[in-house]
Amino acid sequence: MPRDVADPTRPSRARRGLGHAVVGLLVAALLVLALPAGETSAWSPHAPRGDYSPRHVWQLRNNCVWAAGQMLLDKWTHGQVWVSQGRLRRASGDRKGGSSLYELSRGVARLTGIQLRSSPGLGDSMTWWQLLDRLEHGGGAVLIGEYRRLPAHFTRWNQSFARKRRSSHAVYIERYDRAHGRVWLMDPLAVGDYPGEWIGVAALHRYASFMGAQVVAAATPATHRVVTAPLTDTAYAVRGPVLGRTAVAGSTLRIGVPLKIRFGFPAPAAQRFVGTWEPVVDAPTGGSSVMSRAVVDTIASVGADLAEPVEVATASDVGRSSRRGFAGAIPVPEVPGRYRLSLGLAQGAAGPMSRRFAPIEIRVIGAYAASWSVQVPAHSTVGQSIAVKVAVTNIGTVDWRPPTPAPDAPRQTAAARAQTVIVIRWVAPGRILPAATLPAELAPGTTAHLKLHLAAPATAGPWTLVLDLVNIAQGSLASTGLDVPAIPVLVDPKGLAGEP
């Protein structure tokens, strides 16, 4: 049964200070001896447990700090020490109200010998996220803030007080629900059979008072040394993954996840990307590129599904996190095809999953692949010179450059040494006309920008300008089923397109 700790007897005004010190030590020593049999090890001032909630205390006039402190002491000792708000206040020497956490600590120490330290600067400075971590691990706290900043639902106990400009108030809080971003609140202003209620972390944060980064609160001691909060906290708002431009079979794919941090939380712990590549066997095959009047951007992609689907697990190295987000690279399957990538973040080298993201469909291309950007006029006139701009990027892992010749090898022209060329042709039903052949000697990841003038076909009508890449060892991109640019151009007869 809870026991009430009586006020110490004061022998005389002259010996009051010494008497307080002696009585405080005696009460602290006798407190454990006075506990019922079997209860002596049920509570330690440095190890609060999380399965006990205090009884709600309705404050007396101007007694919010003392009522909240009474609940905190009840929580801390798991009901083994029950000290009324009035006794706490009298023991502190406060007579006017508007008491501080310092006076609360003094009253608790004088009556029980328990050292209640507080934040900021009174022996137990805490940031907001450190306070929440204590609540999640079985702690409780007295939190100081402005009553008027609480949402209307939580000021229903004293609406006139909530309308005042100066509305400093103390509440008791515990049980941080990290996944849902809420805290259990017990307001001393509440009346009747009020057990408490959940309040969102954002609303409680608006209510709380701070000095710099430190929150004004008194809490049960920390049970462990906290360095950062887990990524599962709602203070960490992550967006969907941002993928690198292409996924090349047998290589790695860069991934980034933007992060927004609220409530002054620190950067989260290091994470790694984990996921599964699941083949999409019934996906439609890739067709020809989307046509555009002026610009066509295509990424070469496979034109067939996997014959034997294989599920591939993937994971990145553990990477440092920052306040801006996460970045890493995951291995890509060895076989080209369409995949559904299920991706998530996990803490550390072997920690649990922190976040999961919606699956993403990705086309994994082969090692021999290109990305194109082509600009060509939509109309021309027979025989007219057409300005064409081409940008081609080696997005695979095959090197398009010729091998370095031996020192004694005979000299060759650049055209003769070329291992990879861009082949441009005019195509119409039943007709193919060569337009140009250009060297494209690119290392993986590099881009060539070309400007050239092509002669329009001598025959009017709808034509298609088709670009292909041909490598001596790999062959033609188009012949392997990869998409290549195909841009329609309407060639008008002479004199019908502004010609003199």
C-alpha positions in Angstrom: 0.0 0.0 0.0 1.3 3.5 -0.7 2.5 5.3 2.4 2.5 9.0 3.0 5.7 10.7 4.1 5.1 13.2 6.8 6.7 16.6 7.1 9.8 16.6 9.3 9.4 18.3 12.7 11.3 21.6 12.8 13.1 21.9 16.2 13.8 25.7 16.0 14.4 28.5 13.6 18.1 28.7 14.4 18.6 25.0 13.7 16.2 24.7 10.7 18.9 24.3 8.0 20.8 21.6 9.9 17.5 20.0 10.9 16.4 19.7 7.3 19.6 18.0 6.3 19.6 15.5 9.1 15.9 14.7 8.8 16.2 14.4 5.0 18.9 11.8 5.5 16.9 9.9 8.1 13.8 9.9 6.0 15.7 8.6 3.0 17.3 5.8 5.1 14.0 4.9 6.9 12.0 5.0 3.6 13.3 1.6 2.4 13.0 0.1 5.9 9.4 1.1 6.2 8.3 -0.5 2.9 6.2 -3.7 3.2 8.0 -7.0 3.2 9.1 -8.1 -0.3 8.9 -4.5 -1.6 12.4 -3.4 -0.7 13.7 -4.2 -4.1 10.6 -3.2 -6.1 11.9 0.3 -6.7 15.2 2.0 -7.3 15.5 5.7 -8.0 17.7 5.0 -11.0 15.6 2.3 -12.7 12.0 3.3 -13.3 9.8 0.7 -14.8 7.2 1.2 -17.5 4.1 -0.8 -16.4 2.9 1.5 -13.7 0.7 4.6 -14.2 0.0 7.0 -11.3 -3.3 8.1 -10.1 -4.5 11.3 -11.5 -4.2 14.3 -9.1 -6.6 17.3 -9.3 -4.6 20.4 -8.4 -5.5 22.8 -5.6 -5.4 26.5 -6.4 -2.1 27.5 -8.1 -0.8 24.0 -7.5 -0.2 22.6 -11.0 3.5 22.0 -10.4 2.9 20.3 -7.1 0.0 18.1 -8.4 2.1 17.1 -11.5 5.1 16.5 -9.1 2.9 14.3 -6.9 2.0 12.2 -10.0 5.7 12.0 -11.0 6.8 10.8 -7.6 4.0 8.2 -7.6 5.2 7.0 -11.0 8.9 7.0 -10.1 8.4 4.9 -7.0 5.6 2.7 -8.5 3.2 3.9 -5.7 5.6 3.1 -2.9 5.8 6.8 -1.9 2.7 9.0 -1.9 3.2 12.6 -1.0 0.4 15.1 -1.3 0.7 18.2 -3.3 0.1 20.3 -0.2 2.9 18.7 1.8 5.3 19.0 -1.1 4.5 22.7 -1.4 4.9 23.4 2.3 8.2 21.5 2.5 9.6 23.6 -0.4 8.9 26.8 1.5 6.6 28.1 -1.3 3.8 30.3 -0.1 2.8 32.3 -3.2 2.2 29.8 -6.0 3.7 30.0 -9.5 6.3 27.5 -8.3 9.2 26.4 -10.3 10.8 23.0 -10.9 13.6 24.0 -8.6 11.1 24.4 -5.7 9.5 21.1 -6.6 12.9 19.4 -6.4 13.5 21.1 -3.0 10.2 19.9 -1.6 10.7 16.3 -2.8 14.3 16.2 -1.4 13.2 17.6 2.0 10.3 15.1 2.4 11.8 11.9 0.8 15.5 12.4 0.3 14.9 11.7 -3.4 17.0 13.9 -5.6 14.7 15.2 -8.4 16.9 16.9 -11.0 15.4 18.9 -13.9 16.1 20.6 -17.2 17.6 22.9 -18.2 20.6 23.5 -16.0 19.4 21.9 -12.8 21.3 18.7 -13.0 19.4 16.9 -15.8 19.3 18.9 -19.0 17.3 17.2 -21.8 16.4 18.0 -25.4 12.9 17.2 -26.6 13.8 14.0 -28.3 15.7 12.8 -25.2 12.7 13.5 -23.0 10.5 11.5 -25.4 12.9 8.6 -25.3 12.7 8.5 -21.5 8.9 8.4 -21.7 9.1 5.5 -24.2 11.3 3.5 -21.8 9.1 3.6 -18.8 9.6 7.1 -17.5 7.4 10.0 -16.6 7.9 13.8 -16.5 6.5 17.1 -15.3 6.4 19.4 -18.4 6.2 23.1 -18.2 4.5 25.1 -21.0 1.8 27.6 -22.0 -1.7 26.4 -21.5 -3.1 28.7 -24.2 -1.0 26.9 -26.8 -2.8 23.6 -26.3 -5.5 22.7 -28.8 -9.0 23.6 -27.7 -9.9 20.1 -26.7 -7.2 20.0 -24.1 -8.1 23.3 -22.6 -11.7 22.4 -21.9 -10.9 22.2 -18.1 -10.3 25.9 -17.8 -11.1 27.9 -21.0 -10.7 31.3 -19.2 -7.1 30.4 -18.2 -6.5 29.4 -21.8 -7.5 32.8 -23.0 -4.9 34.6 -20.8 -1.7 35.8 -22.4 0.4 34.5 -19.5 -0.7 30.9 -18.9 2.3 29.0 -17.7 1.2 25.5 -16.6 2.6 22.2 -15.6 1.3 18.8 -16.7 2.3 15.2 -16.1 3.2 13.0 -19.1 4.3 9.5 -19.8 4.1 6.6 -22.4 5.5 7.9 -25.6 3.9 6.0 -28.5 6.7 6.4 -31.1 4.9 4.8 -34.0 1.8 7.0 -33.7 3.6 10.1 -32.5 1.6 10.6 -29.3 2.1 10.9 -25.5 -0.1 10.1 -22.6 -1.2 13.4 -20.9 -2.5 13.8 -17.3 -3.6 17.4 -16.7 -3.9 18.5 -13.1 -6.7 20.9 -14.1 -8.9 17.9 -15.1 -11.7 17.0 -12.8 -13.7 13.9 -12.0 -12.6 10.3 -13.0 -10.0 11.5 -15.5 -7.4 8.8 -16.3 -5.6 10.9 -18.8 -5.6 11.0 -22.7 -3.4 10.8 -25.7 -2.0 14.0 -27.2 -0.1 14.3 -30.5 3.6 15.1 -30.2 3.2 18.2 -32.4 0.6 19.7 -30.1 2.6 18.9 -27.0 5.7 20.4 -28.6 3.8 23.6 -29.2 2.8 23.7 -25.6 6.2 23.0 -24.1 8.6 25.7 -23.0 12.3 25.7 -24.0 15.5 27.4 -23.2 17.6 27.0 -26.3 17.5 23.4 -27.3 16.7 22.3 -23.7 13.1 21.5 -22.6 11.8 22.8 -19.3 10.9 19.6 -17.5 11.7 17.2 -14.7 11.7 13.5 -15.5 12.5 10.2 -14.0 16.2 9.3 -14.6 17.3 7.9 -18.0 17.6 4.1 -18.1 20.2 4.1 -20.9 22.5 6.5 -22.8 20.6 7.6 -25.9 22.5 8.8 -28.9 19.8 9.2 -31.5 16.2 8.2 -32.1 15.2 5.3 -34.4 14.0 6.1 -37.9 10.6 4.7 -37.0 9.9 8.0 -35.1 7.3 10.2 -36.8 9.7 13.1 -36.4 11.6 11.6 -39.4 9.5 12.2 -42.5 11.0 10.3 -45.4 9.9 10.5 -49.1 10.0 7.8 -51.7 13.2 6.6 -53.1 14.9 8.5 -55.9 16.7 6.1 -58.2 19.6 6.6 -60.5 18.8 7.0 -64.2 19.3 3.4 -65.3 19.7 -0.1 -63.8 22.3 -2.0 -65.7 22.5 -5.8 -65.3 25.4 -6.8 -63.1 26.2 -3.3 -61.9 24.9 -1.2 -59.0 22.0 1.3 -58.8 22.3 4.5 -56.9 19.4 5.3 -54.5 18.6 8.3 -52.5 15.8 9.0 -49.9 15.1 12.6 -48.9 14.6 13.2 -45.2 12.8 16.0 -43.3 13.4 16.2 -39.5 11.0 17.9 -37.1 11.1 18.8 -33.4 14.8 19.3 -33.2 15.6 15.6 -33.5 19.2 14.6 -34.4 20.2 12.9 -37.6 19.1 9.2 -37.4 21.4 6.3 -37.1 23.2 4.9 -40.2 20.9 2.8 -42.4 21.4 0.4 -45.3 19.0 -0.2 -48.2 17.6 -3.7 -48.4 15.2 -5.2 -50.9 14.1 -7.8 -53.4 14.1 -7.8 -57.2 11.0 -9.8 -58.3 10.8 -10.4 -62.1 7.6 -9.2 -63.8 7.1 -12.1 -66.3 3.8 -11.0 -67.7 4.8 -7.4 -68.4 4.3 -6.1 -71.9 7.5 -6.0 -74.0 9.1 -2.7 -74.9 8.0 -1.1 -78.1 9.3 1.7 -80.2 10.2 5.0 -78.7 7.6 7.7 -78.1 7.7 10.1 -81.0 8.2 13.8 -80.6 8.1 16.7 -83.0 11.3 18.2 -81.7 13.0 16.2 -79.0 13.1 12.4 -78.3 14.6 11.1 -75.1 14.8 7.3 -74.9 16.6 4.8 -72.7 17.6 1.6 -74.3 15.7 -1.3 -72.7 15.1 -5.0 -73.3 12.3 -6.1 -75.4 11.7 -9.5 -73.8 10.8 -10.8 -70.4 13.0 -13.3 -68.5 12.6 -16.9 -69.6 13.3 -18.2 -66.1 12.3 -15.6 -63.4 14.7 -15.5 -60.5 14.1 -13.5 -57.3 17.2 -11.7 -56.2 17.8 -10.3 -52.7 19.8 -7.1 -52.6 21.4 -4.8 -50.0 23.7 -1.8 -49.9 26.6 -1.2 -47.5 25.8 0.6 -44.3 25.9 4.3 -45.1 26.1 7.4 -42.9 22.8 9.3 -42.6 22.6 13.0 -42.7 19.9 15.6 -41.9 19.1 15.7 -45.7 18.6 12.0 -46.2 20.1 8.7 -47.1 22.2 7.6 -50.1 23.5 4.2 -51.2 23.9 1.8 -54.1 22.4 -1.7 -54.4 23.5 -4.6 -56.7 21.4 -5.1 -59.8 20.4 -8.6 -61.1 22.7 -10.2 -63.6 19.9 -10.9 -66.1 18.2 -8.0 -67.9 14.4 -7.8 -67.7 11.5 -6.0 -66.0 11.6 -6.3 -62.2 9.5 -5.1 -59.2 11.9 -3.8 -56.6 10.6 -3.9 -53.0 12.9 -1.6 -51.1 13.3 -0.5 -47.5 15.8 0.9 -44.9 17.3 -1.1 -42.1 19.4 0.2 -39.2 23.0 -0.7 -39.1 24.7 -3.9 -40.4 22.1 -6.3 -39.0 19.4 -4.1 -37.5 15.6 -4.3 -38.0 13.7 -2.8 -40.9 13.1 0.9 -40.2 11.0 2.0 -43.2 9.3 0.2 -46.2 8.5 1.8 -49.5 6.0 1.0 -52.2 7.3 -1.4 -54.8 8.8 0.2 -57.9 8.8 -1.4 -61.4 12.3 -1.1 -63.0 13.6 -2.2 -66.4 17.1 -3.7 -66.0 19.0 -3.2 -69.2 22.0 -5.1 -70.5 25.6 -4.2 -70.3 25.5 -2.9 -73.9 23.1 0.0 -73.8 22.6 3.7 -74.7 20.6 6.7 -73.8 19.7 9.1 -76.6 18.5 12.7 -77.1 17.7 13.7 -80.6 16.5 17.1 -81.9 15.3 17.3 -85.5 12.7 19.5 -87.3 9.3 17.9 -87.8 9.1 19.2 -91.5 11.6 19.5 -94.3 11.8 19.9 -98.0 13.2 17.5 -100.5 17.0 17.9 -100.8 17.1 20.5 -98.0 19.9 20.4 -95.4 18.5 19.6 -92.0 20.2 20.5 -88.7 20.3 17.6 -86.3 21.5 17.5 -82.7 22.4 14.2 -81.1 23.4 13.4 -77.6 24.3 9.7 -76.9 25.4 8.3 -73.5 27.0 5.0 -72.8 24.8 3.9 -69.9 26.0 0.3 -69.9 29.2 -1.3 -68.7 30.7 -2.1 -72.1 33.5 0.2 -73.2 32.8 1.5 -76.7 36.4 2.7 -77.2 38.9 0.7 -79.2 41.7 -1.0 -77.3 45.0 0.9 -77.0 47.1 -0.1 -79.9 50.5 -1.7 -79.4 53.5 0.7 -79.7 54.7 -1.1 -82.9 51.2 -1.4 -84.5 50.7 0.4 -87.8 49.0 3.8 -87.5 45.3 3.9 -88.5 42.8 6.7 -89.0 40.2 7.4 -86.4 37.5 6.0 -88.7 39.5 2.8 -89.3 40.1 2.3 -85.6 36.4 2.9 -84.5 34.9 0.0 -82.6 31.5 1.7 -82.2 29.6 3.9 -84.7 26.3 5.7 -84.9 24.4 4.7 -88.0 21.7 7.1 -89.2 19.2 6.2 -91.9 16.1 7.5 -93.6 13.3 4.9 -93.6 10.1 4.8 -95.5 7.9 1.9 -96.5 10.0 -0.3 -98.8 13.0 2.1 -98.8 16.1 2.7 -96.6 18.5 5.5 -97.4 21.9 5.9 -95.6 22.2 9.4 -94.0 25.4 9.3 -91.9 27.9 7.2 -90.0 29.7 8.7 -87.0 32.3 7.3 -84.5 31.0 6.9 -81.0 33.9 6.0 -78.8 32.7 6.4 -75.3 33.7 5.0 -71.9 30.8 3.9 -69.6 29.0 6.8 -68.2 30.2 9.4 -70.7 28.2 11.4 -73.3 29.0 12.6 -76.8 27.2 15.7 -78.2 27.0 15.9 -81.9 25.8 18.6 -84.3 25.4 17.6 -88.0 23.6 18.5 -91.2 21.7 15.8 -93.1 20.3 16.0 -96.5 16.6 15.4 -96.7 15.5 12.5 -99.0 14.9 13.5 -102.6 11.5 12.0 -102.5 8.6 13.8 -100.7 6.5 12.0 -98.2 6.5 10.7 -94.6 10.0 9.5 -93.6 11.5 8.3 -90.3 14.9 9.2 -89.2 16.3 6.1 -87.4 19.5 6.1 -85.3 21.3 2.9 -84.3 24.5 2.0 -82.5 26.7 -0.7 -83.9 29.7 -2.2 -82.0 32.1 -4.6 -83.5 31.8 -7.1 -80.7 28.3 -6.4 -79.5 26.5 -5.8 -82.8 23.5 -3.5 -83.3 21.4 -2.2 -80.5 18.2 -2.5 -82.6 19.0 -6.1 -83.5 19.3 -7.1 -79.9 15.8 -5.8 -79.2 16.7 -2.5 -77.6 14.8 0.7 -78.4 16.5 3.2 -80.7 15.3 6.7 -81.7 12.9 6.8 -84.6 11.7 10.3 -85.4 9.0 11.0 -88.0 9.8 13.8 -90.5 7.4 15.0 -93.2 9.4 15.8 -96.3 7.4 18.2 -98.5 7.9 18.6 -102.3 10.0 21.6 -103.3 8.1 24.9 -103.1 5.5 23.7 -100.6 7.4 24.4 -97.4 8.3 28.0 -97.8 10.8 27.4 -100.6 11.2 30.2 -103.2 
